[in-house]
C-alpha cells in the first residue's frame, strides 16, 4: 500500500462521514416534524412497535451488507434516544 492509496482511502472516509452527518441532520429535521405532528394530534410520543420495526429492518439490512448488526443496533439506540429529546 502506498501513501497515495492511504490518502485516497482517508479522503473517501471523510466524504462518507460528511454524508452521514448530512443525512443525520435531515433525519433530525424530519423527527422534529413527526414530534410536532404527534403533539398537535395528541398522539403518544413513544411508539415501541415502530422502534422494534426499525431495529429489525436495520439489523436485517446490516446482516445482508456484512455490517455488524450489533453496531447498527447500538448506533440506532443513540439516534432514537436523541430523537426523543427534540
Z-matrix of the N, CA and C atoms (Angstrom, degrees):
N
C 1 1.456
C 2 1.525 1 107.75
N 3 1.315 2 115.60 1 131.77
C 4 1.459 3 120.51 2 178.83
C 5 1.529 4 109.79 3 -94.45
N 6 1.309 5 114.70 4 165.16
C 7 1.471 6 120.27 5 176.73
C 8 1.521 7 110.74 6 -61.21
N 9 1.338 8 116.74 7 -35.27
C 10 1.469 9 120.30 8 178.74
C 11 1.529 10 111.29 9 -64.53
N 12 1.331 11 116.09 10 -40.45
C 13 1.474 12 119.54 11 177.37
C 14 1.524 13 110.58 12 -62.97
N 15 1.322 14 115.41 13 -44.49
C 16 1.464 15 120.34 14 179.43
C 17 1.524 16 110.38 15 -60.17
N 18 1.310 17 116.46 16 -45.16
C 19 1.468 18 120.68 17 179.95
C 20 1.528 19 110.84 18 -64.11
N 21 1.318 20 117.07 19 -38.61
C 22 1.464 21 121.00 20 177.66
C 23 1.518 22 111.64 21 -62.63
N 24 1.325 23 116.76 22 -42.20
C 25 1.467 24 119.99 23 178.20
C 26 1.520 25 110.90 24 -65.87
N 27 1.322 26 115.91 25 -40.38
C 28 1.466 27 119.34 26 178.96
C 29 1.525 28 111.38 27 -63.71
N 30 1.320 29 116.42 28 -39.81
C 31 1.469 30 120.20 29 177.65
C 32 1.527 31 110.12 30 -63.03
N 33 1.313 32 117.23 31 -41.13
C 34 1.468 33 121.06 32 178.87
C 35 1.532 34 110.32 33 -64.54
N 36 1.326 35 116.97 34 -42.06
C 37 1.463 36 120.45 35 177.32
C 38 1.524 37 110.13 36 -61.62
N 39 1.329 38 117.36 37 -42.78
C 40 1.469 39 121.00 38 177.69
C 41 1.523 40 111.10 39 -60.37
N 42 1.330 41 117.25 40 -42.01
C 43 1.463 42 121.15 41 178.19
C 44 1.538 43 110.38 42 -62.38
N 45 1.315 44 115.78 43 -45.23
C 46 1.467 45 119.77 44 179.69
C 47 1.523 46 111.13 45 -63.80
N 48 1.339 47 117.18 46 -41.46
C 49 1.462 48 120.20 47 177.76
C 50 1.527 49 111.24 48 -60.74
N 51 1.323 50 116.81 49 -39.74
C 52 1.462 51 120.19 50 177.21
C 53 1.525 52 111.40 51 -64.88
N 54 1.323 53 116.70 52 -39.17
C 55 1.466 54 120.32 53 177.29
C 56 1.526 55 110.87 54 -64.90
N 57 1.328 56 116.81 55 -41.34
C 58 1.462 57 120.82 56 179.10
C 59 1.522 58 110.41 57 -60.67
N 60 1.341 59 116.95 58 -45.39
C 61 1.469 60 121.16 59 179.97
C 62 1.528 61 110.17 60 -62.74
N 63 1.313 62 117.10 61 -42.50
C 64 1.461 63 120.92 62 179.15
C 65 1.528 64 110.64 63 -62.48
N 66 1.324 65 117.24 64 -43.96
C 67 1.461 66 120.76 65 179.17
C 68 1.522 67 111.47 66 -66.09
N 69 1.336 68 117.52 67 -39.28
C 70 1.462 69 120.01 68 176.73
C 71 1.525 70 111.03 69 -63.26
N 72 1.316 71 116.66 70 -37.93
C 73 1.460 72 120.69 71 177.52
C 74 1.534 73 110.46 72 -62.23
N 75 1.317 74 116.59 73 -44.16
C 76 1.463 75 120.82 74 177.60
C 77 1.526 76 110.58 75 -63.02
N 78 1.329 77 116.66 76 -39.77
C 79 1.462 78 120.92 77 179.55
C 80 1.523 79 110.61 78 -63.45
N 81 1.324 80 116.80 79 -40.88
C 82 1.467 81 121.34 80 178.78
C 83 1.522 82 110.27 81 -61.34
N 84 1.320 83 117.37 82 -44.57
C 85 1.464 84 120.52 83 179.75
C 86 1.532 85 111.36 84 -60.96
N 87 1.312 86 116.36 85 -42.96
C 88 1.462 87 119.81 86 179.48
C 89 1.525 88 110.40 87 -68.10
N 90 1.330 89 117.20 88 -40.34
C 91 1.469 90 120.69 89 178.54
C 92 1.524 91 110.45 90 -61.47
N 93 1.332 92 117.55 91 -37.08
C 94 1.466 93 120.53 92 176.83
C 95 1.525 94 110.22 93 -62.98
N 96 1.320 95 116.60 94 -41.95
C 97 1.463 96 120.38 95 177.88
C 98 1.527 97 111.24 96 -62.80
N 99 1.324 98 116.38 97 -41.52
C 100 1.462 99 121.12 98 178.67
C 101 1.527 100 110.00 99 -62.11
N 102 1.341 101 116.66 100 -46.02
C 103 1.465 102 120.50 101 -179.94
C 104 1.528 103 110.94 102 -61.71
N 105 1.334 104 116.75 103 -42.45
C 106 1.466 105 120.46 104 179.47
C 107 1.529 106 110.15 105 -63.08
N 108 1.329 107 117.04 106 -42.33
C 109 1.460 108 120.60 107 179.06
C 110 1.531 109 110.69 108 -62.53
N 111 1.334 110 115.94 109 -44.85
C 112 1.463 111 119.77 110 -179.65
C 113 1.523 112 111.35 111 -61.68
N 114 1.324 113 116.70 112 -41.33
C 115 1.466 114 119.93 113 179.20
C 116 1.526 115 110.37 114 -65.78
N 117 1.315 116 116.70 115 -44.16
C 118 1.461 117 121.18 116 -179.05
C 119 1.525 118 111.43 117 -61.51
N 120 1.315 119 116.57 118 -37.77
C 121 1.455 120 121.62 119 -177.32
C 122 1.535 121 112.79 120 -98.23
N 123 1.320 122 114.90 121 12.47
C 124 1.474 123 122.13 122 177.31
C 125 1.530 124 112.23 123 50.99
N 126 1.312 125 114.53 124 47.20
C 127 1.461 126 121.85 125 176.71
C 128 1.527 127 108.68 126 -99.40
N 129 1.320 128 117.06 127 153.11
C 130 1.467 129 118.78 128 177.44
C 131 1.526 130 110.65 129 -61.50
N 132 1.328 131 115.88 130 138.54
C 133 1.457 132 119.88 131 -178.76
C 134 1.526 133 111.51 132 -75.06
N 135 1.315 134 116.96 133 -29.11
C 136 1.458 135 121.36 134 -179.98
C 137 1.519 136 109.57 135 -100.47
N 138 1.325 137 115.34 136 131.33
C 139 1.462 138 121.58 137 177.61
C 140 1.530 139 107.43 138 -126.92
N 141 1.310 140 115.57 139 89.59
C 142 1.473 141 121.13 140 -175.80
C 143 1.525 142 111.94 141 -60.13
N 144 1.320 143 116.36 142 -37.60
C 145 1.469 144 119.81 143 179.37
C 146 1.525 145 110.42 144 -62.56
N 147 1.322 146 116.64 145 -44.09
C 148 1.470 147 120.91 146 178.97
C 149 1.524 148 110.64 147 -63.16
N 150 1.326 149 116.91 148 -42.04
C 151 1.462 150 119.85 149 178.32
C 152 1.519 151 111.02 150 -60.96
N 153 1.313 152 117.33 151 -43.15
C 154 1.462 153 120.76 152 178.70
C 155 1.522 154 110.78 153 -62.20
N 156 1.335 155 116.44 154 -40.40
C 157 1.466 156 120.12 155 177.53
C 158 1.523 157 111.00 156 -62.29
N 159 1.332 158 116.63 157 -40.82
C 160 1.466 159 121.16 158 178.92
C 161 1.527 160 109.89 159 -61.57
N 162 1.340 161 115.89 160 -49.66
C 163 1.466 162 119.09 161 -179.07
C 164 1.527 163 111.52 162 -60.20
N 165 1.322 164 117.20 163 -42.34
C 166 1.459 165 120.67 164 -179.72
C 167 1.528 166 111.09 165 -64.38
N 168 1.323 167 116.33 166 -46.80
C 169 1.463 168 120.80 167 -179.35
C 170 1.528 169 110.93 168 -60.86
N 171 1.333 170 115.76 169 -45.96
C 172 1.458 171 119.44 170 -176.62
C 173 1.523 172 112.38 171 -71.70
N 174 1.316 173 116.59 172 -34.70
C 175 1.464 174 119.99 173 176.35
C 176 1.525 175 110.08 174 -63.56
N 177 1.326 176 116.48 175 -44.79
C 178 1.466 177 120.41 176 177.95
C 179 1.525 178 111.26 177 -61.68
N 180 1.324 179 116.10 178 -42.48
C 181 1.465 180 120.69 179 179.80
C 182 1.530 181 110.16 180 -64.31
N 183 1.326 182 116.79 181 -43.30
C 184 1.459 183 121.10 182 179.34
C 185 1.527 184 110.53 183 -60.10
N 186 1.327 185 116.05 184 -47.62
C 187 1.465 186 119.95 185 179.60
C 188 1.525 187 111.21 186 -59.69
N 189 1.321 188 116.86 187 -42.03
C 190 1.472 189 121.12 188 -179.40
C 191 1.524 190 111.71 189 -64.18
N 192 1.332 191 115.95 190 -30.57
C 193 1.466 192 120.22 191 -178.18
C 194 1.527 193 113.19 192 -95.63
N 195 1.331 194 116.77 193 1.24
C 196 1.454 195 119.85 194 179.20
C 197 1.521 196 113.98 195 76.78
N 198 1.336 197 115.84 196 24.84
C 199 1.466 198 121.57 197 178.22
C 200 1.526 199 107.82 198 -101.18
N 201 1.310 200 116.66 199 141.83
C 202 1.455 201 121.48 200 179.85
C 203 1.536 202 109.74 201 -58.60
N 204 1.336 203 118.06 202 113.79
C 205 1.465 204 120.12 203 -177.59
C 206 1.529 205 112.91 204 -62.94
N 207 1.322 206 117.81 205 -30.91
C 208 1.465 207 119.75 206 178.80
C 209 1.521 208 110.86 207 -65.90
N 210 1.328 209 116.83 208 -37.73
C 211 1.465 210 120.78 209 177.09
C 212 1.530 211 109.69 210 -60.81
N 213 1.322 212 116.71 211 -44.82
C 214 1.460 213 120.92 212 -179.43
C 215 1.530 214 110.03 213 -66.30
N 216 1.315 215 117.43 214 -41.25
C 217 1.465 216 121.13 215 177.97
C 218 1.527 217 109.93 216 -60.22
N 219 1.331 218 116.59 217 -47.65
C 220 1.467 219 120.72 218 -180.00
C 221 1.525 220 111.38 219 -62.18
N 222 1.317 221 116.07 220 -43.22
C 223 1.460 222 121.06 221 179.63
C 224 1.525 223 110.82 222 -60.94
N 225 1.323 224 116.73 223 -44.90
C 226 1.463 225 119.49 224 -177.86
C 227 1.527 226 112.85 225 -74.79
N 228 1.307 227 117.28 226 -24.56
C 229 1.463 228 118.18 227 171.12
C 230 1.526 229 109.56 228 -60.82
N 231 1.328 230 116.56 229 -41.86
C 232 1.464 231 120.26 230 177.84
C 233 1.524 232 111.71 231 -67.40
N 234 1.320 233 116.09 232 -44.69
C 235 1.471 234 119.69 233 179.99
C 236 1.518 235 110.23 234 -59.53
N 237 1.324 236 117.83 235 -45.96
C 238 1.460 237 121.06 236 -178.78
C 239 1.522 238 110.88 237 -68.88
N 240 1.318 239 117.36 238 -36.45
C 241 1.460 240 120.87 239 177.79
C 242 1.527 241 109.72 240 -58.53
N 243 1.320 242 116.87 241 -49.24
C 244 1.463 243 119.83 242 -178.11
C 245 1.530 244 111.81 243 -72.34
N 246 1.314 245 117.28 244 -27.73
C 247 1.469 246 119.90 245 176.20
C 248 1.519 247 111.18 246 -64.31
N 249 1.327 248 116.93 247 -33.62
C 250 1.460 249 121.10 248 179.87
C 251 1.523 250 112.18 249 -72.96
N 252 1.324 251 116.40 250 -16.18
C 253 1.461 252 120.23 251 -177.89
C 254 1.532 253 112.57 252 -93.75
N 255 1.313 254 117.10 253 4.40
C 256 1.469 255 120.66 254 -177.75
C 257 1.517 256 111.39 255 -68.33
